Structures are given as C-alpha cells and as structure tokens.
C-alpha cells in the first residue's frame, strides 16, 4: 500500500512537469494555452447552465409530483414477478436522468438495507453499469446545437436497459 501512496503523491506533479517540459520542447506558450482553455471552459459552463437548470427542474418535478411513487405502485406486481425488488424502481427511472440523484438513491438504499443486502448490491451495480443518457443528450448535445438526437436517445436508453438488466442478473446469480 505504501507504493500506491507514493505513486499517488507524486503522479500529478510529475504529470504537470512532463506537460510543461513537452511544451518547452515544442516551444509552446503553456501558460497562454492554459488561460485560453480556462476561458473556453468558462464560456462552455455558462452555455450549459440553461440545460442544467432544465434537467434539475424536471428531476424535482418527478420527485415532488409523486410520479415515481405512482409508477412504483403500478409496476410492483410485474417487478416482483420478474424477481426485481420494487425498491429499485425509482433508481431505474432516475439513473438515465441524473447521476447525482441516482447516487443519492444508491446511498439511501445502502443506508437502509446495509452493504451486503441484495438491493444495495444491485443498486451499486446499476449505478456503475449505466449512464445518465438524458442528461448527456440534453446538456452536451444542446450545448453544441445538435437538435436531432432521436437515434442517440434510442441507443442510449437501450444501452441503459441492457446495463440494468445485466446488473440485476449478475446480482441474482452471484449474490442471491
């Protein structure tokens, strides 16, 4: 473990030194490139704000309206028949929308059931094997002006569904 600690202590300073040395060899203004990148990052952040705000409002509407609770009630019999705990349903809906909201749900499920429980393990695997598809499409596609995102949405949601299905199957096979 001491080797890993030593490597992690020196990795970033060595990386910065290598980048500066490379810039010196290539006769590039490293500081100027850094500040230009910072300016571009700030411009990009400002252009992303409306999309982030829209996503946050949508997530809060889903939570506050009781939509997730209603869907949980309606789909519980089907989920139980499929051997999927109904407590995972809110996570399955929120994960494609928001990474931080789904991470909060995983933390809540883990605090409720403990780290060794089937639901906690399934939630952790779902969190790691899926992406925030709607968030990515809304924010990043919107920031660069892509308006036609139907195929990307379809493929992204199918990939999320596959990840969720495999996560539950892995949890059933290995931990049930």
C-alpha positions as CSV (number, residue, x, y, z in Angstrom):
1,X,0.0,0.0,0.0
2,X,2.9,2.4,0.6
3,X,3.9,2.0,-3.0
4,X,0.5,3.1,-4.2
5,X,0.5,6.0,-1.8
6,X,3.9,7.2,-3.0
7,X,2.8,6.9,-6.7
8,X,-0.4,8.9,-6.0
9,X,1.5,11.6,-4.1
10,X,3.9,12.2,-7.0
11,X,1.7,11.4,-10.0
12,X,0.1,14.8,-10.6
13,X,3.2,16.9,-10.0
14,X,5.2,14.6,-12.4
15,X,2.4,14.8,-14.9
16,X,2.4,18.6,-14.8
17,X,6.2,18.7,-15.1
18,X,6.1,16.4,-18.2
19,X,3.4,18.6,-19.8
20,X,5.5,21.7,-19.2
21,X,8.7,20.0,-20.4
22,X,6.8,18.9,-23.6
23,X,5.6,22.5,-24.1
24,X,9.1,23.8,-23.6
25,X,10.5,21.3,-26.2
26,X,7.7,22.2,-28.7
27,X,8.2,26.0,-27.9
28,X,4.6,26.4,-27.0
29,X,3.3,29.0,-24.6
30,X,1.9,26.6,-21.9
31,X,0.6,29.4,-19.7
32,X,-1.2,31.1,-22.6
33,X,-2.7,27.8,-23.7
34,X,-3.8,27.1,-20.1
35,X,-5.5,30.5,-19.8
36,X,-7.2,30.2,-23.2
37,X,-8.5,26.7,-22.1
38,X,-9.8,28.3,-18.9
39,X,-11.7,31.0,-20.8
40,X,-13.2,28.4,-23.1
41,X,-14.2,26.3,-20.1
42,X,-16.0,29.3,-18.5
43,X,-17.8,30.0,-21.8
44,X,-18.9,26.4,-22.1
45,X,-20.1,26.3,-18.4
46,X,-22.2,29.4,-19.0
47,X,-23.7,27.9,-22.1
48,X,-24.6,24.7,-20.2
49,X,-26.4,26.5,-17.4
50,X,-29.9,26.6,-19.1
51,X,-29.7,22.9,-19.9
52,X,-28.6,22.0,-16.4
53,X,-31.4,24.1,-14.9
54,X,-34.0,22.5,-17.1
55,X,-32.8,19.0,-16.0
56,X,-32.8,20.0,-12.3
57,X,-36.4,21.3,-12.6
58,X,-37.5,18.1,-14.4
59,X,-36.0,15.9,-11.7
60,X,-37.6,17.9,-8.9
61,X,-41.0,17.8,-10.7
62,X,-40.7,14.0,-10.9
63,X,-39.9,13.7,-7.3
64,X,-42.4,16.3,-5.9
65,X,-45.3,15.2,-8.1
66,X,-45.3,11.7,-6.7
67,X,-44.8,10.3,-10.2
68,X,-42.1,7.9,-9.0
69,X,-44.3,6.6,-6.2
70,X,-47.2,6.1,-8.6
71,X,-45.0,4.2,-11.0
72,X,-43.7,2.1,-8.2
73,X,-47.2,1.2,-7.1
74,X,-48.3,0.4,-10.6
75,X,-45.3,-1.7,-11.6
76,X,-44.7,-3.5,-8.3
77,X,-46.6,-6.7,-9.3
78,X,-44.6,-7.0,-12.6
79,X,-41.3,-6.3,-10.8
80,X,-42.0,-8.9,-8.2
81,X,-42.9,-11.4,-10.9
82,X,-39.5,-10.6,-12.6
83,X,-37.7,-11.0,-9.2
84,X,-36.8,-7.3,-9.2
85,X,-37.3,-5.6,-5.8
86,X,-39.7,-2.7,-6.3
87,X,-37.4,-0.5,-4.1
88,X,-35.1,-0.4,-7.2
89,X,-37.7,1.1,-9.5
90,X,-37.0,4.8,-8.6
91,X,-33.3,4.2,-9.3
92,X,-34.2,2.6,-12.6
93,X,-36.2,5.7,-13.6
94,X,-33.8,8.4,-12.3
95,X,-30.4,6.9,-13.4
96,X,-30.8,7.9,-17.1
97,X,-31.7,11.4,-16.0
98,X,-29.3,12.4,-13.2
99,X,-26.1,10.8,-11.9
100,X,-26.1,12.8,-8.6
101,X,-29.8,12.0,-7.9
102,X,-29.3,8.3,-8.6
103,X,-26.1,8.3,-6.5
104,X,-28.1,9.7,-3.6
105,X,-30.7,6.9,-4.1
106,X,-28.0,4.3,-4.1
107,X,-26.6,5.8,-0.9
108,X,-30.1,5.9,0.6
109,X,-30.7,2.2,-0.3
110,X,-27.3,1.2,1.1
111,X,-28.0,3.1,4.4
112,X,-31.5,1.5,4.6
113,X,-30.5,-2.1,3.8
114,X,-26.8,-2.3,4.5
115,X,-24.0,-3.0,2.1
116,X,-24.5,-6.8,2.0
117,X,-28.2,-6.7,1.0
118,X,-29.3,-7.8,-2.5
119,X,-31.0,-4.4,-3.1
120,X,-27.8,-2.4,-2.2
121,X,-25.6,-4.6,-4.4
122,X,-28.0,-4.4,-7.3
123,X,-28.2,-0.6,-6.9
124,X,-24.4,-0.3,-6.9
125,X,-24.0,-2.4,-10.0
126,X,-26.8,-0.5,-11.8
127,X,-25.1,2.8,-10.8
128,X,-21.8,1.6,-12.3
129,X,-23.1,-0.1,-15.4
130,X,-25.5,2.6,-16.8
131,X,-25.1,6.2,-17.9
132,X,-27.1,9.4,-17.5
133,X,-28.3,9.3,-21.1
134,X,-31.0,12.0,-20.9
135,X,-28.6,14.3,-19.0
136,X,-25.8,13.7,-21.6
137,X,-28.1,14.3,-24.5
138,X,-29.8,17.4,-23.1
139,X,-26.7,19.1,-21.8
140,X,-23.9,18.2,-24.3
141,X,-26.0,17.9,-27.5
142,X,-27.8,21.1,-26.6
143,X,-24.5,22.9,-25.9
144,X,-23.2,22.1,-29.4
145,X,-26.5,22.7,-31.1
146,X,-27.5,19.2,-32.1
147,X,-31.2,19.1,-32.5
148,X,-31.9,15.7,-34.0
149,X,-31.0,13.2,-31.3
150,X,-33.6,10.5,-31.7
151,X,-31.3,7.7,-32.6
152,X,-28.8,8.6,-30.0
153,X,-31.6,8.7,-27.4
154,X,-32.9,5.3,-28.6
155,X,-29.4,3.7,-28.5
156,X,-28.6,5.3,-25.1
157,X,-31.8,4.1,-23.4
158,X,-31.4,0.6,-24.9
159,X,-27.8,0.6,-23.5
160,X,-29.2,1.7,-20.1
161,X,-31.8,-1.0,-20.2
162,X,-29.2,-3.6,-21.1
163,X,-27.0,-2.4,-18.3
164,X,-29.8,-2.5,-15.7
165,X,-30.9,-6.0,-16.9
166,X,-27.4,-7.4,-16.7
167,X,-26.8,-5.7,-13.3
168,X,-29.9,-7.4,-11.9
169,X,-29.0,-10.7,-13.4
170,X,-25.4,-10.5,-12.0
171,X,-26.8,-9.7,-8.6
172,X,-29.3,-12.6,-8.8
173,X,-26.6,-15.1,-10.0
174,X,-23.8,-14.1,-7.7
175,X,-25.4,-12.6,-4.6
176,X,-28.9,-14.0,-4.1
